[in-house]
Amino acid sequence: MSEKNFEIKINEKACKRCGICIAFCPKKVFSSENDKPVVVNPDACTKCKLCEIRCPDFAIVVGGDDDDDK
């Protein structure tokens, strides 16, 4: 499997622990620990950004070297 040049960041201060990211992730990248989302399976991430798009608090960012912001 090739190495991915991106990461999933969760802003813990902005996150209200609603669980939407966990529910909408088609690859089960997230899990809940102590009522907060954590990235448990980053290699499964396809960078669909459903977690980022659905987060009502803008607490998740999926990004990295291959973004279009160069």
Biopython code that builds the backbone (N, CA, C, O; Angstrom):
import numpy as np
from Bio.PDB.StructureBuilder import StructureBuilder

atoms = [
    (1, "MET", "N", (0.845, -1.182, 0.000)),
    (1, "MET", "CA", (0.000, 0.000, 0.000)),
    (1, "MET", "C", (0.889, 1.243, 0.000)),
    (1, "MET", "O", (1.865, 1.305, 0.747)),
    (2, "SER", "N", (0.562, 2.223, -0.822)),
    (2, "SER", "CA", (1.386, 3.415, -0.915)),
    (2, "SER", "C", (1.152, 4.339, 0.273)),
    (2, "SER", "O", (0.079, 4.353, 0.877)),
    (3, "GLU", "N", (2.185, 5.105, 0.586)),
    (3, "GLU", "CA", (2.088, 6.049, 1.693)),
    (3, "GLU", "C", (1.269, 7.260, 1.264)),
    (3, "GLU", "O", (1.474, 7.811, 0.183)),
    (4, "LYS", "N", (0.335, 7.667, 2.130)),
    (4, "LYS", "CA", (-0.513, 8.805, 1.808)),
    (4, "LYS", "C", (0.100, 10.065, 2.383)),
    (4, "LYS", "O", (0.618, 10.058, 3.500)),
    (5, "ASN", "N", (0.040, 11.147, 1.618)),
    (5, "ASN", "CA", (0.645, 12.404, 2.032)),
    (5, "ASN", "C", (-0.404, 13.379, 2.556)),
    (5, "ASN", "O", (-0.428, 14.544, 2.159)),
    (6, "PHE", "N", (-1.256, 12.908, 3.435)),
    (6, "PHE", "CA", (-2.236, 13.786, 4.046)),
    (6, "PHE", "C", (-2.538, 13.290, 5.443)),
    (6, "PHE", "O", (-2.203, 12.163, 5.809)),
    (7, "GLU", "N", (-3.175, 14.147, 6.213)),
    (7, "GLU", "CA", (-3.543, 13.762, 7.563)),
    (7, "GLU", "C", (-4.940, 14.272, 7.894)),
    (7, "GLU", "O", (-5.476, 15.153, 7.222)),
    (8, "ILE", "N", (-5.499, 13.712, 8.918)),
    (8, "ILE", "CA", (-6.818, 14.094, 9.391)),
    (8, "ILE", "C", (-6.622, 14.770, 10.740)),
    (8, "ILE", "O", (-6.128, 14.155, 11.685)),
    (9, "LYS", "N", (-7.008, 16.029, 10.823)),
    (9, "LYS", "CA", (-6.839, 16.785, 12.059)),
    (9, "LYS", "C", (-8.202, 17.057, 12.683)),
    (9, "LYS", "O", (-9.144, 17.455, 11.999)),
    (10, "ILE", "N", (-8.291, 16.839, 13.981)),
    (10, "ILE", "CA", (-9.509, 17.140, 14.728)),
    (10, "ILE", "C", (-9.177, 18.238, 15.729)),
    (10, "ILE", "O", (-8.314, 18.066, 16.590)),
    (11, "ASN", "N", (-9.866, 19.365, 15.610)),
    (11, "ASN", "CA", (-9.686, 20.471, 16.544)),
    (11, "ASN", "C", (-10.544, 20.166, 17.774)),
    (11, "ASN", "O", (-11.761, 20.346, 17.761)),
    (12, "GLU", "N", (-9.893, 19.709, 18.819)),
    (12, "GLU", "CA", (-10.614, 19.271, 20.012)),
    (12, "GLU", "C", (-11.347, 20.414, 20.707)),
    (12, "GLU", "O", (-12.351, 20.178, 21.380)),
    (13, "LYS", "N", (-10.870, 21.637, 20.558)),
    (13, "LYS", "CA", (-11.552, 22.780, 21.174)),
    (13, "LYS", "C", (-12.852, 23.105, 20.447)),
    (13, "LYS", "O", (-13.819, 23.536, 21.074)),
    (14, "ALA", "N", (-12.886, 22.904, 19.142)),
    (14, "ALA", "CA", (-14.083, 23.205, 18.360)),
    (14, "ALA", "C", (-15.079, 22.049, 18.350)),
    (14, "ALA", "O", (-16.278, 22.268, 18.177)),
    (15, "CYS", "N", (-14.597, 20.831, 18.531)),
    (15, "CYS", "CA", (-15.447, 19.639, 18.449)),
    (15, "CYS", "C", (-16.418, 19.587, 19.623)),
    (15, "CYS", "O", (-16.018, 19.720, 20.779)),
    (16, "LYS", "N", (-17.724, 19.390, 19.306)),
    (16, "LYS", "CA", (-18.714, 19.259, 20.375)),
    (16, "LYS", "C", (-19.109, 17.799, 20.608)),
    (16, "LYS", "O", (-20.052, 17.514, 21.345)),
    (17, "ARG", "N", (-18.374, 16.875, 19.970)),
    (17, "ARG", "CA", (-18.543, 15.439, 20.181)),
    (17, "ARG", "C", (-19.928, 14.936, 19.747)),
    (17, "ARG", "O", (-20.555, 14.142, 20.448)),
    (18, "CYS", "N", (-20.387, 15.401, 18.606)),
    (18, "CYS", "CA", (-21.711, 15.018, 18.113)),
    (18, "CYS", "C", (-21.724, 13.630, 17.469)),
    (18, "CYS", "O", (-22.772, 12.986, 17.420)),
    (19, "GLY", "N", (-20.563, 13.157, 16.971)),
    (19, "GLY", "CA", (-20.470, 11.840, 16.365)),
    (19, "GLY", "C", (-20.818, 11.774, 14.890)),
    (19, "GLY", "O", (-20.852, 10.688, 14.310)),
    (20, "ILE", "N", (-21.076, 12.913, 14.280)),
    (20, "ILE", "CA", (-21.442, 12.926, 12.856)),
    (20, "ILE", "C", (-20.301, 12.401, 11.992)),
    (20, "ILE", "O", (-20.540, 11.678, 11.024)),
    (21, "CYS", "N", (-19.067, 12.755, 12.333)),
    (21, "CYS", "CA", (-17.917, 12.273, 11.557)),
    (21, "CYS", "C", (-17.830, 10.753, 11.596)),
    (21, "CYS", "O", (-17.522, 10.114, 10.590)),
    (22, "ILE", "N", (-18.098, 10.185, 12.752)),
    (22, "ILE", "CA", (-18.066, 8.729, 12.912)),
    (22, "ILE", "C", (-19.173, 8.086, 12.079)),
    (22, "ILE", "O", (-18.950, 7.078, 11.408)),
    (23, "ALA", "N", (-20.358, 8.672, 12.129)),
    (23, "ALA", "CA", (-21.512, 8.109, 11.428)),
    (23, "ALA", "C", (-21.390, 8.176, 9.908)),
    (23, "ALA", "O", (-21.814, 7.251, 9.215)),
    (24, "PHE", "N", (-20.818, 9.255, 9.382)),
    (24, "PHE", "CA", (-20.770, 9.442, 7.934)),
    (24, "PHE", "C", (-19.543, 8.861, 7.259)),
    (24, "PHE", "O", (-19.518, 8.761, 6.032)),
    (25, "CYS", "N", (-18.520, 8.472, 8.015)),
    (25, "CYS", "CA", (-17.309, 7.937, 7.396)),
    (25, "CYS", "C", (-17.583, 6.556, 6.795)),
    (25, "CYS", "O", (-17.896, 5.618, 7.528)),
    (26, "PRO", "N", (-17.469, 6.419, 5.469)),
    (26, "PRO", "CA", (-17.756, 5.138, 4.832)),
    (26, "PRO", "C", (-16.685, 4.077, 5.072)),
    (26, "PRO", "O", (-16.926, 2.897, 4.818)),
    (27, "LYS", "N", (-15.521, 4.470, 5.551)),
    (27, "LYS", "CA", (-14.407, 3.538, 5.735)),
    (27, "LYS", "C", (-14.085, 3.268, 7.198)),
    (27, "LYS", "O", (-13.090, 2.607, 7.497)),
    (28, "LYS", "N", (-14.909, 3.767, 8.116)),
    (28, "LYS", "CA", (-14.720, 3.522, 9.557)),
    (28, "LYS", "C", (-13.341, 3.984, 10.035)),
    (28, "LYS", "O", (-12.649, 3.270, 10.760)),
    (29, "VAL", "N", (-12.959, 5.186, 9.616)),
    (29, "VAL", "CA", (-11.678, 5.759, 9.999)),
    (29, "VAL", "C", (-11.708, 6.230, 11.458)),
    (29, "VAL", "O", (-10.686, 6.219, 12.144)),
    (30, "PHE", "N", (-12.886, 6.642, 11.919)),
    (30, "PHE", "CA", (-13.034, 7.200, 13.259)),
    (30, "PHE", "C", (-13.646, 6.202, 14.237)),
    (30, "PHE", "O", (-14.350, 5.267, 13.855)),
    (31, "SER", "N", (-13.351, 6.439, 15.502)),
    (31, "SER", "CA", (-13.981, 5.720, 16.596)),
    (31, "SER", "C", (-14.207, 6.731, 17.708)),
    (31, "SER", "O", (-13.732, 7.864, 17.629)),
    (32, "SER", "N", (-14.928, 6.326, 18.737)),
    (32, "SER", "CA", (-15.185, 7.211, 19.858)),
    (32, "SER", "C", (-14.417, 6.722, 21.080)),
    (32, "SER", "O", (-14.513, 5.555, 21.459)),
    (33, "GLU", "N", (-13.663, 7.614, 21.685)),
    (33, "GLU", "CA", (-12.958, 7.318, 22.929)),
    (33, "GLU", "C", (-13.285, 8.421, 23.916)),
    (33, "GLU", "O", (-13.018, 9.594, 23.656)),
    (34, "ASN", "N", (-13.857, 8.049, 25.037)),
    (34, "ASN", "CA", (-14.272, 9.031, 26.052)),
    (34, "ASN", "C", (-15.183, 10.089, 25.444)),
    (34, "ASN", "O", (-15.046, 11.278, 25.731)),
    (35, "ASP", "N", (-16.110, 9.649, 24.605)),
    (35, "ASP", "CA", (-17.095, 10.519, 23.948)),
    (35, "ASP", "C", (-16.508, 11.523, 22.960)),
    (35, "ASP", "O", (-17.173, 12.499, 22.612)),
    (36, "LYS", "N", (-15.279, 11.304, 22.504)),
    (36, "LYS", "CA", (-14.723, 12.188, 21.496)),
    (36, "LYS", "C", (-14.229, 11.360, 20.320)),
    (36, "LYS", "O", (-13.774, 10.230, 20.501)),
    (37, "PRO", "N", (-14.316, 11.922, 19.101)),
    (37, "PRO", "CA", (-13.850, 11.176, 17.926)),
    (37, "PRO", "C", (-12.328, 11.120, 17.878)),
    (37, "PRO", "O", (-11.640, 12.092, 18.191)),
    (38, "VAL", "N", (-11.825, 9.967, 17.483)),
    (38, "VAL", "CA", (-10.393, 9.784, 17.286)),
    (38, "VAL", "C", (-10.178, 9.040, 15.974)),
    (38, "VAL", "O", (-11.016, 8.240, 15.557)),
    (39, "VAL", "N", (-9.063, 9.307, 15.339)),
    (39, "VAL", "CA", (-8.702, 8.634, 14.094)),
    (39, "VAL", "C", (-8.038, 7.317, 14.481)),
    (39, "VAL", "O", (-6.951, 7.305, 15.057)),
    (40, "VAL", "N", (-8.707, 6.203, 14.157)),
    (40, "VAL", "CA", (-8.180, 4.890, 14.529)),
    (40, "VAL", "C", (-7.713, 4.078, 13.327)),
    (40, "VAL", "O", (-6.984, 3.099, 13.487)),
    (41, "ASN", "N", (-8.123, 4.474, 12.134)),
    (41, "ASN", "CA", (-7.777, 3.711, 10.937)),
    (41, "ASN", "C", (-7.419, 4.666, 9.789)),
    (41, "ASN", "O", (-8.106, 4.679, 8.768)),
    (42, "PRO", "N", (-6.359, 5.461, 9.940)),
    (42, "PRO", "CA", (-6.045, 6.468, 8.917)),
    (42, "PRO", "C", (-5.705, 5.884, 7.547)),
    (42, "PRO", "O", (-5.928, 6.540, 6.529)),
    (43, "ASP", "N", (-5.172, 4.667, 7.503)),
    (43, "ASP", "CA", (-4.822, 4.049, 6.220)),
    (43, "ASP", "C", (-6.044, 3.739, 5.363)),
    (43, "ASP", "O", (-5.929, 3.597, 4.146)),
    (44, "ALA", "N", (-7.206, 3.633, 5.989)),
    (44, "ALA", "CA", (-8.435, 3.343, 5.245)),
    (44, "ALA", "C", (-9.038, 4.597, 4.615)),
    (44, "ALA", "O", (-9.910, 4.499, 3.752)),
    (45, "CYS", "N", (-8.581, 5.763, 5.038)),
    (45, "CYS", "CA", (-9.157, 7.026, 4.556)),
    (45, "CYS", "C", (-8.930, 7.187, 3.054)),
    (45, "CYS", "O", (-7.815, 7.026, 2.558)),
    (46, "THR", "N", (-10.004, 7.508, 2.347)),
    (46, "THR", "CA", (-9.928, 7.748, 0.905)),
    (46, "THR", "C", (-9.948, 9.232, 0.572)),
    (46, "THR", "O", (-9.969, 9.613, -0.599)),
    (47, "LYS", "N", (-9.941, 10.067, 1.604)),
    (47, "LYS", "CA", (-9.961, 11.521, 1.455)),
    (47, "LYS", "C", (-11.228, 12.010, 0.755)),
    (47, "LYS", "O", (-11.196, 12.949, -0.040)),
    (48, "CYS", "N", (-12.343, 11.348, 1.070)),
    (48, "CYS", "CA", (-13.627, 11.783, 0.515)),
    (48, "CYS", "C", (-14.117, 13.064, 1.178)),
    (48, "CYS", "O", (-14.946, 13.783, 0.620)),
    (49, "LYS", "N", (-13.604, 13.345, 2.364)),
    (49, "LYS", "CA", (-13.896, 14.549, 3.138)),
    (49, "LYS", "C", (-15.338, 14.639, 3.623)),
    (49, "LYS", "O", (-15.797, 15.728, 3.968)),
    (50, "LEU", "N", (-16.061, 13.525, 3.656)),
    (50, "LEU", "CA", (-17.420, 13.566, 4.206)),
    (50, "LEU", "C", (-17.402, 14.014, 5.658)),
    (50, "LEU", "O", (-18.308, 14.725, 6.092)),
    (51, "CYS", "N", (-16.397, 13.615, 6.412)),
    (51, "CYS", "CA", (-16.291, 14.039, 7.808)),
    (51, "CYS", "C", (-16.128, 15.552, 7.895)),
    (51, "CYS", "O", (-16.771, 16.206, 8.717)),
    (52, "GLU", "N", (-15.272, 16.101, 7.050)),
    (52, "GLU", "CA", (-15.007, 17.542, 7.041)),
    (52, "GLU", "C", (-16.238, 18.326, 6.594)),
    (52, "GLU", "O", (-16.581, 19.350, 7.185)),
    (53, "ILE", "N", (-16.894, 17.840, 5.552)),
    (53, "ILE", "CA", (-18.067, 18.522, 5.002)),
    (53, "ILE", "C", (-19.243, 18.496, 5.975)),
    (53, "ILE", "O", (-19.957, 19.489, 6.111)),
    (54, "ARG", "N", (-19.447, 17.375, 6.645)),
    (54, "ARG", "CA", (-20.610, 17.206, 7.528)),
    (54, "ARG", "C", (-20.424, 17.789, 8.922)),
    (54, "ARG", "O", (-21.407, 18.000, 9.633)),
    (55, "CYS", "N", (-19.189, 18.053, 9.326)),
    (55, "CYS", "CA", (-18.939, 18.552, 10.681)),
    (55, "CYS", "C", (-19.576, 19.926, 10.868)),
    (55, "CYS", "O", (-19.196, 20.876, 10.183)),
    (56, "PRO", "N", (-20.546, 20.047, 11.791)),
    (56, "PRO", "CA", (-21.215, 21.345, 11.984)),
    (56, "PRO", "C", (-20.330, 22.385, 12.666)),
    (56, "PRO", "O", (-20.654, 23.572, 12.661)),
    (57, "ASP", "N", (-19.228, 21.953, 13.245)),
    (57, "ASP", "CA", (-18.350, 22.868, 13.978)),
    (57, "ASP", "C", (-17.054, 23.171, 13.237)),
    (57, "ASP", "O", (-16.190, 23.868, 13.770)),
    (58, "PHE", "N", (-16.903, 22.656, 12.010)),
    (58, "PHE", "CA", (-15.683, 22.847, 11.221)),
    (58, "PHE", "C", (-14.453, 22.412, 12.016)),
    (58, "PHE", "O", (-13.403, 23.052, 11.963)),
    (59, "ALA", "N", (-14.604, 21.310, 12.755)),
    (59, "ALA", "CA", (-13.547, 20.834, 13.642)),
    (59, "ALA", "C", (-12.624, 19.814, 12.979)),
    (59, "ALA", "O", (-11.625, 19.412, 13.576)),
    (60, "ILE", "N", (-12.939, 19.390, 11.761)),
    (60, "ILE", "CA", (-12.128, 18.377, 11.084)),
    (60, "ILE", "C", (-11.573, 18.942, 9.788)),
    (60, "ILE", "O", (-12.281, 19.584, 9.012)),
    (61, "VAL", "N", (-10.290, 18.687, 9.574)),
    (61, "VAL", "CA", (-9.639, 19.078, 8.326)),
    (61, "VAL", "C", (-8.894, 17.861, 7.789)),
    (61, "VAL", "O", (-8.074, 17.256, 8.479)),
    (62, "VAL", "N", (-9.201, 17.521, 6.546)),
    (62, "VAL", "CA", (-8.486, 16.452, 5.859)),
    (62, "VAL", "C", (-7.606, 17.149, 4.833)),
    (62, "VAL", "O", (-8.112, 17.752, 3.887)),
    (63, "GLY", "N", (-6.309, 17.070, 5.011)),
    (63, "GLY", "CA", (-5.436, 17.787, 4.105)),
    (63, "GLY", "C", (-4.009, 17.312, 4.156)),
    (63, "GLY", "O", (-3.649, 16.420, 4.923)),
    (64, "GLY", "N", (-3.200, 17.939, 3.312)),
    (64, "GLY", "CA", (-1.800, 17.580, 3.275)),
    (64, "GLY", "C", (-1.131, 18.025, 2.001)),
    (64, "GLY", "O", (-1.568, 18.973, 1.348)),
    (65, "ASP", "N", (-0.064, 17.331, 1.654)),
    (65, "ASP", "CA", (0.789, 17.715, 0.538)),
    (65, "ASP", "C", (0.094, 17.762, -0.815)),
    (65, "ASP", "O", (0.493, 18.536, -1.685)),
    (66, "ASP", "N", (-0.935, 16.948, -1.006)),
    (66, "ASP", "CA", (-1.543, 16.878, -2.328)),
    (66, "ASP", "C", (-2.763, 17.782, -2.478)),
    (66, "ASP", "O", (-3.532, 17.615, -3.425)),
    (67, "ASP", "N", (-2.958, 18.734, -1.569)),
    (67, "ASP", "CA", (-4.066, 19.692, -1.697)),
    (67, "ASP", "C", (-3.777, 20.675, -2.815)),
    (67, "ASP", "O", (-2.641, 20.808, -3.269)),
    (68, "ASP", "N", (-4.823, 21.362, -3.252)),
    (68, "ASP", "CA", (-4.708, 22.306, -4.356)),
    (68, "ASP", "C", (-4.294, 23.702, -3.922)),
    (68, "ASP", "O", (-4.402, 24.644, -4.708)),
    (69, "ASP", "N", (-3.820, 23.861, -2.686)),
    (69, "ASP", "CA", (-3.485, 25.188, -2.198)),
    (69, "ASP", "C", (-2.025, 25.562, -2.423)),
    (69, "ASP", "O", (-1.496, 26.427, -1.725)),
    (70, "LYS", "N", (-1.381, 24.937, -3.367)),
    (70, "LYS", "CA", (0.028, 25.219, -3.651)),
    (70, "LYS", "C", (0.182, 26.468, -4.482)),
    (70, "LYS", "O", (1.302, 26.855, -4.814)),
]
sb = StructureBuilder()
sb.init_structure("model")
sb.init_model(0)
sb.init_chain("A")
sb.init_seg("    ")
for serial, (resi, resn, name, xyz) in enumerate(atoms, 1):
    if name == "N":
        sb.init_residue(resn, " ", resi, " ")
    sb.init_atom(name, np.array(xyz, "f"), 0.0, 1.0, " ", f" {name:<3s}", serial, name[0])
structure = sb.get_structure()
